[in-house]
């Protein structure tokens, strides 16, 4: 395989992985967060945070990705990020995690919408216009099609970017974030999957 082809496949993988943070209202996907129980053939069993265990079918085309840690200082004006945040009583957004998208995935899920990471949780996928040091962390001024937002990123918030992974990384005990559609009898079919690797768990 040529270097150019390898690079193309890597960029395609990252772009596809970036879609894990995209909102797809028409499909109404389920977001499954939990720990891997087992992988038997094409069936992944995950013990969810809610306490139950679900079965997820992994079709051959499903890409497995992971995340690696970044520093807050790595976020620059012009970066395209996805950040889950909580809304305070004053209406201000405080980040609970930030994903820095690779350039190949710029524009993925662009916008501001509700998220299910916790109470009053939102997701904003947007371009970083400015980065300003504030009293509680760095303030990111974000713009996206149809609007803009400002979010404060506290020092302890996980900041990650996508990196390739493989099915061999899907081992018991690893944490996963899966976007899936519900199938019959409570089973699911994975659309996208992000797995813990090198000790870094998907924070989204």
N, C-alpha and C positions, 0 to 999 in steps of 0.2 A: 504494500500500500504506500502510495506516495505521501510525502510530507504535506503537500497541498490538500490531498484528500483527507488525511487525518485531521488537519486543521479545520476543514469544512465540516467534518463530522462532529468535532468537538464544539464548534460554534453552534451547530444545529442542536446539539444536545443541550447546551446552556440556554439557548433561546427557548427550547421546548420546556426546559425545567422552569424557566422564568414564568411560564404560564401557570405555575402552581399558585401564584398570587392573583390571577386574573378572575374577575367576576363574570360568571356566565349565567345571567338570570334565566334565560330560556330553558337551559338544561337543569337548573336547580340542583347543582351537585352537592354531595355531602362532603364535609371535611372531617376526616378521621385522624385523630391524634392519639397515640398510645405507644405500647411496647410490643415488639414482635414476639409472638408465641412460637410460631413455626412457619416454615415454607415447605409445602408438600407438593411437588410438581409446579403447577401454575396457581395454587391456592395459598394465599398468605393469610395467616390468622393473626389478628391484632387484638390485644387487650386494651380497650379504650379507657380514657380517663374517667368515663362515666361508670366504669366497673364491669361492663359486659365485654364479651369476646365476639368479634365478627370475622366472617370469612370474606376475603377479597380476591377476585379472579384477576390474575395478571396476564393479559394477552401479550403475544410476542412483540407487538409494536410499542408497548409501554416502556418509556425511558425511566431508568432509575438514576436519580441524582442525589447529591449530598451538598453540604454547605461547609465552608471554612470561615474561620474568624477573620475579621478585619478590625481596624482601629477607626475611631471616630474621625481622626485626622485624615483618613483616607477618603472621606466624603468631601468632594470639592464642588464648587459651582459648575454646573454642567453634568453632574452625575445624575443618572436616572435611578430612583430608589422606590422601594415599596416599604411603607412603615405602618405597622399596626399601632394604634394609639388609643388612649382613653380621653374622654372629654370631661374636664373639670366643671364645677359649678359656675365658673367664670367663663365657660365656653372655650377655654384654651385646650389645645391638644398636647398630651405628653406621651412620647413614644414608649412602647413596651418592647419593640424590636424593630430593627431596620435591615432590609435586604438591599444590597447594592447590586443592581442588575448589570450583567456584562453588556457591552455595547450592542452585541448581536440581538439582545432581547429588549432594547429600548422601545418604549411604547406599550409594553405588555400590560394589559389590564388598566390602562391609564384612566385615572379618575379618583373620586372620593366616594366611598360607600360604606355601608355597615359591615361589620366583621363579627365573627363568633368566638374570638379569643377570650372574651370576658365581658362583664357588664359595661355598657356604653362604649363598646369597642368599635373602632372604625379602621378602614384600610385606605391609605392614600398612595397611589402609584403616580409619581410625578417627577418632573425635572427640578433639580436643586438650583434655585436662582442665586441665593446668597447663604453663607454660613456665618453666623454671628455668635460670639461668646456671650452667654447670658449668666444670670446669677445661679440658675439651677442646672446648667449644662449648655450645650450649644443649641442655638435656635436655627432651624432650617426653614427658609422661606421657599415654598414649593409652588409650582404652577403646573397646571394640566389643562386639557381641553375643557373649556367651560368654567374654569375657576382657579382659585389659589388658596393656599393654607399656610399657616406657620405652625411648626411643631417643635417642642423642646425635647432634646435627646439627653436624658440624664447620663452621667458617666458610667453607671453600672448596666446599661441596656445592651443586650447582645446585638452585635453588628456583624453580618455575614454576607457572603456572596456565594453563588452556585459553583459547584465543581462536579465533574463526572463521577459516577459510581456504577456498580454492577450488581447483578442479582446475587453474586457471592457475598455482597455486603449485607444481605438480608438475613441476618442471624438472630437467634433468640436473644431477647433482652435489649436489642437496639431500639431506639425511639424512631418513630416514623410519622410523617405527615402525608396523608393520602387524600387526593381529590378523587372522588369516585361517584358513580351513579348507582342508584339502588336497583338491584335485580329482584328476581322472585325469591320468596321465602326468607327475606331478611339478609340475603347475600348482596355483595357489591361487586362492581366491575371497576377497576382502577383506571383513571384517566392520566393521572400524574402521581409521582411518588418521590418523596425526599426522605432519605434515611440518614441516621446518625453515622458519622465516620470520623475516625481519629479523635474521638471524644467530644465532637461538636454535634449537638443535637439540633434539629430544625426548630427554630424558635417561633415560627409562624403558626 
